[in-house]
Protein backbone atom coordinates (compact mmCIF):
# COMPACT_ATOMS: atom_id res chain seq x y z
CA UNK A 1 0.00 0.00 0.00
CA UNK A 2 2.69 2.52 -0.95
CA UNK A 3 1.10 5.88 -0.33
CA UNK A 4 3.76 8.61 -0.27
CA UNK A 5 6.55 10.25 -2.24
CA UNK A 6 9.76 11.73 -0.83
CA UNK A 7 11.81 14.69 -1.99
CA UNK A 8 13.82 13.93 -5.15
CA UNK A 9 12.88 10.28 -4.81
CA UNK A 10 15.21 9.92 -1.85
CA UNK A 11 12.51 8.99 0.63
CA UNK A 12 10.75 5.70 1.04
CA UNK A 13 7.30 5.95 2.54
CA UNK A 14 4.57 3.46 3.22
CA UNK A 15 1.21 3.41 4.92
CA UNK A 16 0.75 0.15 6.74
CA UNK A 17 -1.94 -1.42 8.86
CA UNK A 18 -0.92 -2.72 12.27
CA UNK A 19 0.45 -6.21 12.81
CA UNK A 20 0.71 -7.16 9.12
CA UNK A 21 3.24 -4.40 8.58
CA UNK A 22 5.30 -5.37 11.62
CA UNK A 23 5.54 -8.97 10.44
CA UNK A 24 6.99 -7.80 7.12
CA UNK A 25 9.76 -5.65 8.63
CA UNK A 26 12.82 -6.88 10.49
CA UNK A 27 13.06 -5.92 14.14
CA UNK A 28 15.00 -2.65 14.45
CA UNK A 29 15.48 0.25 16.83
CA UNK A 30 11.94 1.54 16.26
CA UNK A 31 10.50 -1.83 17.19
CA UNK A 32 12.24 -1.59 20.55
CA UNK A 33 9.88 1.31 21.25
CA UNK A 34 6.92 -0.77 20.10
CA UNK A 35 5.26 -1.45 23.46
CA UNK A 36 5.53 2.17 24.58
CA UNK A 37 4.41 3.53 21.20
CA UNK A 38 1.44 1.15 21.16
CA UNK A 39 0.48 2.27 24.66
CA UNK A 40 0.44 5.84 23.32
CA UNK A 41 -1.53 4.74 20.25
CA UNK A 42 -4.27 3.03 22.24
CA UNK A 43 -4.32 5.25 25.34
CA UNK A 44 -8.02 5.95 25.84
CA UNK A 45 -9.09 3.79 22.89
CA UNK A 46 -11.64 1.94 25.04
CA UNK A 47 -11.59 2.37 28.81
CA UNK A 48 -12.72 0.07 31.58
CA UNK A 49 -15.42 -1.32 31.83
CA UNK A 50 -14.88 -1.71 28.04
CA UNK A 51 -18.59 -1.50 27.25
CA UNK A 52 -20.44 0.56 24.66
CA UNK A 53 -23.00 1.56 27.29
CA UNK A 54 -20.38 3.11 29.58
CA UNK A 55 -20.72 6.94 29.49
CA UNK A 56 -16.95 7.50 29.38
CA UNK A 57 -16.68 5.32 26.26
CA UNK A 58 -19.06 7.68 24.48
CA UNK A 59 -16.41 10.41 24.77
CA UNK A 60 -13.30 8.71 23.45
CA UNK A 61 -10.00 9.66 21.83
CA UNK A 62 -8.79 12.65 23.80
CA UNK A 63 -5.08 12.76 22.84
CA UNK A 64 -3.23 13.67 19.66
CA UNK A 65 -6.38 14.36 17.64
CA UNK A 66 -5.70 16.23 14.38
CA UNK A 67 -9.03 17.36 12.92
CA UNK A 68 -9.71 19.29 9.69
CA UNK A 69 -8.57 22.89 10.04
CA UNK A 70 -11.92 24.39 9.04
CA UNK A 71 -13.63 22.45 11.85
CA UNK A 72 -11.03 23.34 14.52
CA UNK A 73 -10.86 27.03 13.57
CA UNK A 74 -14.54 27.64 12.88
CA UNK A 75 -14.59 30.15 15.75
CA UNK A 76 -10.96 31.20 16.18
CA UNK A 77 -7.40 30.00 15.43
CA UNK A 78 -5.91 27.32 17.65
CA UNK A 79 -3.66 28.42 20.51
CA UNK A 80 -0.27 26.65 20.29
CA UNK A 81 0.85 24.67 23.34
CA UNK A 82 2.36 21.30 24.16
CA UNK A 83 -0.93 19.85 25.40
CA UNK A 84 -1.87 16.93 23.19
CA UNK A 85 -5.36 16.88 24.72
CA UNK A 86 -6.22 20.11 22.89
CA UNK A 87 -7.79 19.58 19.47
CA UNK A 88 -5.69 20.92 16.62
CA UNK A 89 -5.21 20.49 12.87
CA UNK A 90 -1.42 20.08 13.12
CA UNK A 91 1.29 18.71 15.39
CA UNK A 92 4.86 20.04 15.44
CA UNK A 93 7.97 18.47 16.93
CA UNK A 94 11.27 20.32 17.22
CA UNK A 95 14.34 18.63 18.68
CA UNK A 96 18.12 18.82 18.53
CA UNK A 97 20.30 16.23 16.87
CA UNK A 98 24.04 15.87 16.88
CA UNK A 99 25.61 14.49 13.71
CA UNK A 100 28.51 12.06 13.89
CA UNK A 101 29.29 11.59 10.19
CA UNK A 102 28.80 13.29 6.80
CA UNK A 103 26.40 10.69 5.36
CA UNK A 104 23.97 10.90 8.30
CA UNK A 105 20.32 10.16 7.57
CA UNK A 106 17.11 10.87 9.49
CA UNK A 107 14.22 8.45 9.80
CA UNK A 108 10.71 9.57 10.76
CA UNK A 109 7.68 7.36 11.38
CA UNK A 110 4.23 8.89 11.94
CA UNK A 111 1.56 6.70 13.59
CA UNK A 112 -2.11 7.27 14.32
CA UNK A 113 -5.56 5.67 14.35
CA UNK A 114 -8.16 6.07 11.63
CA UNK A 115 -11.72 5.87 12.93
CA UNK A 116 -14.13 3.45 11.27
CA UNK A 117 -17.84 2.92 11.85
CA UNK A 118 -18.93 -0.62 12.66
CA UNK A 119 -22.59 -0.91 11.70
CA UNK A 120 -24.51 -4.12 12.34
CA UNK A 121 -27.26 -4.78 9.79
CA UNK A 122 -30.00 -7.39 10.15
CA UNK A 123 -31.30 -9.32 7.18
CA UNK A 124 -34.80 -8.11 6.26
CA UNK A 125 -35.91 -11.39 4.68
CA UNK A 126 -36.20 -9.85 1.22
CA UNK A 127 -32.52 -9.92 0.26
CA UNK A 128 -31.74 -6.59 1.88
CA UNK A 129 -30.46 -5.34 5.21
CA UNK A 130 -31.45 -2.74 7.76
CA UNK A 131 -29.16 -1.08 10.35
CA UNK A 132 -29.65 -2.09 13.98
CA UNK A 133 -27.93 -1.23 17.24
CA UNK A 134 -27.36 -4.87 18.17
CA UNK A 135 -28.07 -8.34 16.81
CA UNK A 136 -27.88 -11.73 18.52
CA UNK A 137 -27.10 -14.59 16.16
CA UNK A 138 -28.08 -18.25 16.48
CA UNK A 139 -24.69 -19.16 18.00
CA UNK A 140 -25.53 -16.98 21.01
CA UNK A 141 -23.07 -14.19 20.13
CA UNK A 142 -24.21 -10.57 20.34
CA UNK A 143 -22.98 -8.08 17.76
CA UNK A 144 -23.04 -4.33 18.52
CA UNK A 145 -22.73 -1.25 16.32
CA UNK A 146 -19.87 0.93 17.55
CA UNK A 147 -16.80 2.93 16.43
CA UNK A 148 -13.50 1.11 15.93
CA UNK A 149 -10.11 2.29 14.70
CA UNK A 150 -7.49 1.12 12.21
CA UNK A 151 -3.80 1.69 13.05
CA UNK A 152 -1.87 3.58 10.35
CA UNK A 153 1.76 4.51 9.98
CA UNK A 154 3.96 6.18 7.37
CA UNK A 155 7.72 6.42 7.18
CA UNK A 156 10.19 8.88 5.69
CA UNK A 157 13.95 8.34 5.40
CA UNK A 158 16.15 11.11 4.04
CA UNK A 159 19.87 12.01 4.11
CA UNK A 160 20.47 15.02 6.35
CA UNK A 161 21.87 16.98 3.39
CA UNK A 162 18.48 16.67 1.65
CA UNK A 163 16.69 18.04 4.70
CA UNK A 164 19.04 21.04 4.78
CA UNK A 165 18.17 21.93 1.17
CA UNK A 166 14.41 21.82 1.67
CA UNK A 167 11.61 20.10 3.51
CA UNK A 168 11.09 16.40 2.99
CA UNK A 169 7.41 15.60 2.57
CA UNK A 170 5.41 12.41 2.75
CA UNK A 171 1.69 11.77 2.46
CA UNK A 172 0.49 10.18 5.70
CA UNK A 173 -3.24 10.09 5.01
CA UNK A 174 -5.32 6.97 4.55
CA UNK A 175 -7.87 5.94 1.90
CA UNK A 176 -11.59 5.57 2.36
CA UNK A 177 -12.90 2.04 2.50
CA UNK A 178 -15.86 -0.24 3.12
CA UNK A 179 -15.66 -3.84 4.36
CA UNK A 180 -18.46 -6.38 4.75
CA UNK A 181 -18.52 -9.35 7.12
CA UNK A 182 -21.35 -11.88 6.82
CA UNK A 183 -22.79 -13.03 10.14
CA UNK A 184 -23.59 -16.73 10.84
CA UNK A 185 -26.75 -18.37 9.47
CA UNK A 186 -27.59 -15.43 7.24
CA UNK A 187 -28.72 -13.33 10.21
CA UNK A 188 -27.18 -10.23 8.73
CA UNK A 189 -23.82 -8.58 8.24
CA UNK A 190 -21.36 -6.13 9.77
CA UNK A 191 -20.37 -3.17 7.59
CA UNK A 192 -17.22 -1.16 8.39
CA UNK A 193 -16.80 2.24 6.72
CA UNK A 194 -13.87 4.66 6.77
CA UNK A 195 -13.61 8.16 5.34
CA UNK A 196 -10.54 9.33 3.43
CA UNK A 197 -7.92 11.14 5.48
CA UNK A 198 -5.69 13.66 3.73
CA UNK A 199 -2.59 14.55 5.73
CA UNK A 200 1.04 15.45 5.08
CA UNK A 201 4.20 15.30 7.20
CA UNK A 202 7.11 17.63 6.43
CA UNK A 203 10.64 17.34 7.81
CA UNK A 204 13.31 20.05 7.69
CA UNK A 205 16.70 20.52 9.39
CA UNK A 206 18.37 23.79 10.38
CA UNK A 207 22.10 24.09 11.25
CA UNK A 208 22.86 25.71 14.63
CA UNK A 209 26.52 25.08 15.42
CA UNK A 210 29.04 22.69 13.86
CA UNK A 211 27.58 19.20 14.24
CA UNK A 212 24.35 20.42 15.88
CA UNK A 213 21.01 20.80 14.06
CA UNK A 214 17.41 21.59 14.90
CA UNK A 215 15.00 19.10 13.35
CA UNK A 216 11.36 20.04 12.74
CA UNK A 217 8.68 17.43 12.02
CA UNK A 218 5.23 18.82 11.29
CA UNK A 219 2.12 16.75 10.52
CA UNK A 220 -0.97 18.55 9.18
CA UNK A 221 -4.51 17.41 8.45
CA UNK A 222 -5.25 18.79 4.96
CA UNK A 223 -8.77 17.41 4.78
CA UNK A 224 -12.01 19.37 4.92
CA UNK A 225 -14.81 18.70 7.36
CA UNK A 226 -18.01 17.38 5.82
CA UNK A 227 -19.82 19.71 8.21
CA UNK A 228 -17.93 22.42 10.15
CA UNK A 229 -20.82 22.62 12.62
CA UNK A 230 -20.87 18.89 13.30
CA UNK A 231 -20.29 17.73 16.92
CA UNK A 232 -16.84 16.41 17.79
CA UNK A 233 -17.92 12.77 17.68
CA UNK A 234 -18.91 13.18 14.04
CA UNK A 235 -15.81 15.22 13.14
CA UNK A 236 -13.55 12.42 14.44
CA UNK A 237 -14.34 10.50 11.25
CA UNK A 238 -12.11 13.01 9.43
CA UNK A 239 -9.34 13.05 12.07
CA UNK A 240 -5.96 11.49 12.77
CA UNK A 241 -6.30 10.09 16.31
CA UNK A 242 -3.55 9.49 18.91
CA UNK A 243 -1.02 10.93 16.47
CA UNK A 244 2.61 10.51 17.51
CA UNK A 245 6.03 10.42 15.87
CA UNK A 246 9.12 8.24 16.18
CA UNK A 247 12.42 9.79 15.06
CA UNK A 248 15.72 7.99 14.58
CA UNK A 249 18.48 7.78 12.04
CA UNK A 250 21.95 6.70 11.09
CA UNK A 251 24.97 8.67 12.30
CA UNK A 252 22.88 10.93 14.54
CA UNK A 253 21.95 11.19 18.20
CA UNK A 254 19.23 13.26 19.86
CA UNK A 255 19.53 15.70 22.74
CA UNK A 256 17.15 15.42 25.69
CA UNK A 257 14.81 18.39 25.93
CA UNK A 258 14.23 17.57 29.61
CA UNK A 259 17.86 17.14 30.71
CA UNK A 260 20.05 18.63 27.95
CA UNK A 261 23.85 18.99 28.09
CA UNK A 262 24.72 22.42 29.44
CA UNK A 263 26.24 23.49 26.11
CA UNK A 264 22.90 22.92 24.34
CA UNK A 265 20.51 24.31 26.96
CA UNK A 266 19.99 27.61 25.14
CA UNK A 267 19.22 25.85 21.84
CA UNK A 268 16.79 23.54 23.64
CA UNK A 269 14.88 26.58 24.91
CA UNK A 270 14.53 27.67 21.28
CA UNK A 271 12.67 24.48 20.28
CA UNK A 272 8.94 24.97 19.70
CA UNK A 273 6.83 21.89 20.31
CA UNK A 274 3.13 22.27 19.67
CA UNK A 275 0.51 19.71 20.75
CA UNK A 276 3.21 17.14 21.44
CA UNK A 277 6.03 16.41 23.91
CA UNK A 278 9.26 14.77 22.61
CA UNK A 279 11.38 12.58 24.90
CA UNK A 280 14.32 10.24 24.41
CA UNK A 281 13.24 6.69 23.59
CA UNK A 282 14.79 3.28 23.96
CA UNK A 283 16.38 1.70 27.00
CA UNK A 284 17.52 4.10 29.73
CA UNK A 285 21.28 4.64 30.14
CA UNK A 286 23.25 2.91 32.85
CA UNK A 287 23.13 4.65 36.22
CA UNK A 288 25.44 7.65 36.19
CA UNK A 289 26.04 7.52 32.43
CA UNK A 290 24.40 10.88 31.79
CA UNK A 291 24.99 12.68 35.07
CA UNK A 292 25.62 16.36 34.98
CA UNK A 293 26.64 16.18 31.32
CA UNK A 294 23.03 15.90 30.17
CA UNK A 295 21.30 13.13 28.28
CA UNK A 296 21.40 12.07 24.64
CA UNK A 297 20.00 9.04 22.84
CA UNK A 298 19.56 7.32 19.51
CA UNK A 299 15.74 7.63 19.40
CA UNK A 300 13.08 10.24 20.04
CA UNK A 301 9.40 9.62 20.81
CA UNK A 302 7.17 12.65 20.33
CA UNK A 303 3.85 11.86 22.02
CA UNK A 304 0.66 13.80 22.78
CA UNK A 305 1.00 12.85 26.45
CA UNK A 306 3.78 13.94 28.81
CA UNK A 307 6.33 11.18 29.40
CA UNK A 308 9.81 11.04 30.96
CA UNK A 309 12.91 10.34 28.91
CA UNK A 310 13.26 6.61 28.13
CA UNK A 311 9.69 5.60 29.06
CA UNK A 312 9.28 1.87 29.61
CA UNK A 313 6.37 -0.51 30.01
CA UNK A 314 6.65 -2.37 33.31
CA UNK A 315 7.90 -5.93 32.66
CA UNK A 316 5.19 -7.25 35.01
CA UNK A 317 2.46 -5.94 32.69
CA UNK A 318 0.80 -8.94 30.96
CA UNK A 319 -0.63 -6.89 28.09
CA UNK A 320 -2.37 -3.74 26.92
CA UNK A 321 -5.35 -2.51 28.95
CA UNK A 322 -5.99 0.64 26.84
CA UNK A 323 -5.21 2.84 29.83
CA UNK A 324 -1.50 3.28 30.40
CA UNK A 325 -2.19 5.91 33.08
CA UNK A 326 -3.78 3.31 35.37
CA UNK A 327 -2.25 0.50 37.42
CA UNK A 328 -2.57 -2.96 35.88
CA UNK A 329 -3.47 -4.57 39.20
CA UNK A 330 -6.43 -2.24 39.73
CA UNK A 331 -7.77 -2.63 36.20
CA UNK A 332 -7.36 -6.41 36.32
CA UNK A 333 -9.20 -6.68 39.64
CA UNK A 334 -12.02 -4.49 38.35
CA UNK A 335 -12.30 -6.52 35.15
CA UNK A 336 -12.48 -9.74 37.17
CA UNK A 337 -15.49 -8.31 39.02
CA UNK A 338 -17.56 -7.71 35.89
CA UNK A 339 -20.73 -9.80 35.74
CA UNK A 340 -21.24 -12.34 32.97
CA UNK A 341 -23.71 -9.97 31.30
CA UNK A 342 -21.23 -7.09 31.45
CA UNK A 343 -18.47 -9.26 30.03
CA UNK A 344 -20.74 -10.36 27.19
CA UNK A 345 -21.44 -6.72 26.31
CA UNK A 346 -17.74 -5.86 26.45
CA UNK A 347 -16.89 -8.75 24.12
CA UNK A 348 -19.55 -7.58 21.68
CA UNK A 349 -18.37 -3.98 21.87
CA UNK A 350 -14.87 -4.47 20.50
CA UNK A 351 -12.55 -7.30 19.50
CA UNK A 352 -9.66 -5.75 21.45
CA UNK A 353 -11.83 -5.59 24.57
CA UNK A 354 -12.65 -9.26 24.09
CA UNK A 355 -8.94 -10.09 24.07
CA UNK A 356 -8.45 -8.16 27.33
CA UNK A 357 -11.23 -10.20 28.96
CA UNK A 358 -9.75 -13.46 27.68
CA UNK A 359 -6.35 -12.55 29.10
CA UNK A 360 -7.79 -11.59 32.50
CA UNK A 361 -10.00 -14.70 32.70
CA UNK A 362 -7.08 -17.02 31.97
CA UNK A 363 -4.35 -15.19 33.92
CA UNK A 364 -2.26 -17.61 36.04
CA UNK A 365 -2.03 -16.77 39.76
CA UNK A 366 1.72 -16.21 39.58
CA UNK A 367 1.27 -13.59 36.82
CA UNK A 368 -1.43 -11.81 38.80
CA UNK A 369 0.78 -11.82 41.92
CA UNK A 370 3.50 -9.96 40.02
CA UNK A 371 1.08 -7.10 39.30
CA UNK A 372 1.33 -5.95 42.91
CA UNK A 373 4.29 -3.84 41.86
CA UNK A 374 7.91 -3.17 42.71
CA UNK A 375 9.93 -0.08 43.51
CA UNK A 376 12.89 -0.28 41.13
CA UNK A 377 15.09 2.42 42.64
CA UNK A 378 15.88 2.15 46.32
CA UNK A 379 18.74 4.64 46.41
CA UNK A 380 18.28 7.21 49.18
CA UNK A 381 17.04 10.53 47.83
CA UNK A 382 19.34 12.85 49.69
CA UNK A 383 18.62 16.47 48.75
CA UNK A 384 21.55 18.89 49.14
CA UNK A 385 20.39 21.82 51.24
CA UNK A 386 21.78 25.35 51.26
CA UNK A 387 24.64 25.98 53.67
CA UNK A 388 23.62 27.15 57.13
CA UNK A 389 25.43 28.38 60.18
CA UNK A 390 25.81 25.80 62.99
CA UNK A 391 22.68 25.67 65.15
CA UNK A 392 21.79 23.86 68.35
CA UNK A 393 20.20 20.42 68.08
CA UNK A 394 16.42 20.45 67.81
CA UNK A 395 14.08 17.73 69.06
CA UNK A 396 12.84 15.32 66.39
CA UNK A 397 9.46 16.25 64.90
CA UNK A 398 7.57 13.61 66.88
CA UNK A 399 9.02 14.71 70.20
CA UNK A 400 7.55 17.39 72.42
CA UNK A 401 8.85 20.76 71.36
CA UNK A 402 9.73 19.57 67.86
CA UNK A 403 7.56 22.30 66.33
CA UNK A 404 8.57 25.06 68.71
CA UNK A 405 9.79 28.16 66.94
CA UNK A 406 8.71 27.12 63.44
CA UNK A 407 6.73 29.78 61.58
CA UNK A 408 5.88 29.22 57.88
CA UNK A 409 5.20 32.93 57.41
CA UNK A 410 8.24 34.10 59.36
CA UNK A 411 10.95 31.53 58.59
CA UNK A 412 13.52 31.98 55.82
CA UNK A 413 15.93 29.73 53.99
CA UNK A 414 19.18 30.61 52.25
CA UNK A 415 19.09 30.56 48.44
CA UNK A 416 22.42 31.47 46.86
CA UNK A 417 23.40 33.26 50.06
CA UNK A 418 20.17 35.29 50.17
CA UNK A 419 17.56 34.74 52.90
CA UNK A 420 14.28 33.89 51.17
CA UNK A 421 10.95 33.99 52.99
CA UNK A 422 7.43 35.34 52.83
CA UNK A 423 7.21 38.18 50.31
CA UNK A 424 10.47 37.36 48.48
CA UNK A 425 10.15 37.28 44.69
CA UNK A 426 11.93 34.40 42.96
CA UNK A 427 12.43 32.89 39.52
CA UNK A 428 11.25 29.29 39.27
CA UNK A 429 13.78 26.74 37.99
CA UNK A 430 12.33 23.22 38.47
CA UNK A 431 14.99 20.53 38.44
CA UNK A 432 15.52 18.71 35.14
CA UNK A 433 14.99 15.23 36.54
CA UNK A 434 12.10 14.14 38.70
CA UNK A 435 10.17 17.41 38.60
CA UNK A 436 6.40 17.31 38.47
CA UNK A 437 5.16 17.76 34.91
CA UNK A 438 3.04 20.76 35.91
CA UNK A 439 6.08 22.42 37.51
CA UNK A 440 7.95 22.18 34.21
CA UNK A 441 5.40 24.53 32.64
CA UNK A 442 6.45 27.21 35.14
CA UNK A 443 10.16 27.14 34.29
CA UNK A 444 11.46 30.70 34.07
CA UNK A 445 8.31 32.31 35.50
CA UNK A 446 8.56 34.67 38.47
CA UNK A 447 6.67 34.09 41.70
CA UNK A 448 6.28 35.38 45.24
CA UNK A 449 7.02 33.24 48.29
CA UNK A 450 4.05 32.88 50.63
CA UNK A 451 5.51 30.54 53.24
CA UNK A 452 8.45 28.29 54.16
CA UNK A 453 7.44 24.78 55.19
CA UNK A 454 9.63 22.27 57.05
CA UNK A 455 8.76 18.62 56.28
CA UNK A 456 9.07 15.85 58.84
CA UNK A 457 11.98 14.33 56.89
CA UNK A 458 14.00 17.52 57.33
CA UNK A 459 13.50 18.93 53.83
CA UNK A 460 12.23 22.43 53.11
CA UNK A 461 9.68 23.59 50.53
CA UNK A 462 8.68 27.07 49.48
CA UNK A 463 4.98 27.77 48.87
CA UNK A 464 4.71 30.29 46.04
CA UNK A 465 2.10 32.08 43.91
CA UNK A 466 2.96 32.82 40.27
CA UNK A 467 3.17 36.55 39.50
CA UNK A 468 1.13 36.62 36.27
CA UNK A 469 -1.55 34.23 37.52
CA UNK A 470 -4.80 36.26 37.51
CA UNK A 471 -6.07 34.10 40.37
CA UNK A 472 -2.91 34.46 42.49
CA UNK A 473 -4.63 36.53 45.17
CA UNK A 474 -7.52 34.08 45.37
CA UNK A 475 -5.12 31.11 45.60
CA UNK A 476 -3.25 32.84 48.41
CA UNK A 477 -6.47 33.48 50.29
CA UNK A 478 -7.48 29.81 49.99
CA UNK A 479 -3.97 28.55 50.71
CA UNK A 480 -3.48 26.90 47.32
CA UNK A 481 0.17 27.14 46.31
CA UNK A 482 2.82 25.69 44.05
CA UNK A 483 5.66 24.09 46.03
CA UNK A 484 9.35 24.19 45.11
CA UNK A 485 12.55 23.19 46.85
CA UNK A 486 15.09 25.94 47.65
CA UNK A 487 17.42 24.63 44.92
CA UNK A 488 14.60 25.08 42.38
CA UNK A 489 14.35 28.86 42.74
CA UNK A 490 16.57 31.89 42.22
CA UNK A 491 16.11 34.97 44.40
CA UNK A 492 15.42 38.08 42.34
CA UNK A 493 17.78 40.94 42.98
CA UNK A 494 16.37 43.93 44.81
CA UNK A 495 13.51 42.11 46.53
CA UNK A 496 12.76 42.32 50.21
CA UNK A 497 14.09 39.50 52.35
CA UNK A 498 13.65 38.60 55.97
CA UNK A 499 16.01 37.68 58.76
CA UNK A 500 18.36 34.72 59.21
CA UNK A 501 17.48 31.33 57.76
CA UNK A 502 15.74 28.87 60.05
CA UNK A 503 17.49 25.53 60.71
CA UNK A 504 16.08 22.35 59.22
CA UNK A 505 14.48 19.69 61.35
CA UNK A 506 16.40 16.53 62.12
CA UNK A 507 15.56 13.64 59.82
CA UNK A 508 13.52 10.77 61.15
CA UNK A 509 15.42 7.47 61.33
CA UNK A 510 14.21 4.92 58.79
CA UNK A 511 14.41 1.15 59.18
CA UNK A 512 16.88 -0.57 56.92
CA UNK A 513 15.60 -2.91 54.21
CA UNK A 514 17.32 -6.26 53.74
CA UNK A 515 19.41 -6.08 50.58
CA UNK A 516 18.10 -9.38 49.24
CA UNK A 517 14.41 -8.51 49.41
CA UNK A 518 12.61 -6.09 47.02
CA UNK A 519 10.38 -3.41 48.42
CA UNK A 520 6.77 -3.44 47.33
CA UNK A 521 4.78 -0.39 46.35
CA UNK A 522 3.41 1.52 43.36
CA UNK A 523 4.90 0.22 40.09
CA UNK A 524 6.86 2.66 37.95
CA UNK A 525 8.63 2.76 34.60
CA UNK A 526 5.52 2.50 32.44
CA UNK A 527 4.02 5.23 30.20
C-alpha positions, 0 to 999 in steps of 0.5 A: 500500500505505498502511499507517499513520495519523498523529496527527489525520490530519496525517501521511502514511505509506506502506509501500513496497517498494524500487525501485518506491517510489523511482520513484514519488517525486520526488528529494528530500533523503532520496534524496541519502542513498540510497546511504549508507542502502542500504549500511546496509540491506544491510550483511551481507545476503550476504557474500563469497563470496556462496554459501549453503554459506559458513558466514558466510552461515548467520549473517546479519543482525547489525545493527539487528535488532528481534525480538519482545520476548518472544523477546529478554527470555525470560531478562532485560530488554535492556541499553540501549546504542548498539550496533546489533549487540545484539538488541533489540525497540526502537530509540530515536533522540534528537537536537537540532533548531533551528527557524527558523520557526513552521510547521516540520515534521518528516519521519521515514522508517523503513527495514528488511528483512523476511525471506522464505523462498525454498523450491524445490519440485520437481514430483512428477509427480502434480500436486503439489510437494515441497520440495527444497534445490536443483533444476537445470532443463532450461535448466542453471540451478540454483535453491537454497532460501535466505532472502531479504529485502524492503526496507520503509519507512514515512514520517511527516510532522508539524508540530512543533506536533503533536509538542509536543502528543503523540507522532505514531505510524505503523504500520511493520510489513509484511503476511504474504505468499506468492508463487509462481514457476513454473520452466521446463518444469514442473520445479517452482516457487519459493515465497516466504513472509513472516510478518506484522510488527507494529511502530510508530514514535512521534515526540515533541518536547520544548522545551529553550530558545527555538528548540531542541528534543529529538526522540525517534524510537522504533521498537518490534516489537509482534509475538509470537514463534511460539516464544520458545525458537526459535533466532535464525535462526528468530526472524528471521522475526518481526524488522525487520532492518537497521532505521535512520531518516532524519530531515529536515524543513522549517524545521529543522536538526539539531545534530551529536551528535559535534561540537555547537556549544558552546552545545548541548553539555550538551543533547547529553549529555542525548540517549539513543540506544539501539541506534542512532547518529545522525549528520548526513547529506547532503553535508559542509560546505565546509572550515572552515564548521563549525570551532569553532562546531560542526556542524549540518545539514539531515538526520540518519541514525540507523544501527545501525552507527557512522558519522561525520557526513556519511558518503559512498560513495566515488565510485570504488565501482561498486556495492553489494557488501553489505559496506560495511566492506570495501574494494571493490578487495579484494572485487572481486579475491576475486570475480574469483578464484571458480571457475565452480562457485562463481560458479554457486552464488552466482548460484543463492543470491540474485539480488542476488549474481548482479548483483554477479557480473555487474558484476565479470565485465563491469567495464572495466579503467579502472573497476577501476583507480580502485578502488585508492583515493585519499587525499582530504585531504592537509592536514598534521595538525599537532597543537598540543602543550602549551607547554614550556620551551625545551630543547636540540636532540635528535638525530632518532629515527633518529640515534644517541642519539635515544632517550637519556633517554626513559623511558615510565614516568618521563617527563611531559607538561604538561596544562593546566600540570600535569605528567602521567605514570605514576600520574596520574589523568585524565579522558578527553575524546576529541576531537570529530573524528577520534577512534576510535569506541571512544575515544568510549565512554570520554568522561568516564570517569576513568583512570590514566596508565601511561606516556608514549610519544614517537612518531617523528613527535614527537607524544606519547601517554598509555597509560592504564587505565580506573579502573572496568575490572575487568580494568584490573590484568590489562591493565596487566600485559599492557601493553594500554592505551588511548592518548590525546593530551595534549589529550584528557585533563584532569588530576584535581585532587589527584593525584600528578604527577611532575617536569618534562615531557620534551621532544618528539622532533624531527619527521622530514622528509617528502618533498613531494608534487607538487601536481598528482598525487594520493596513493594509499592506503586509500580513505575517505569511504564508510560 
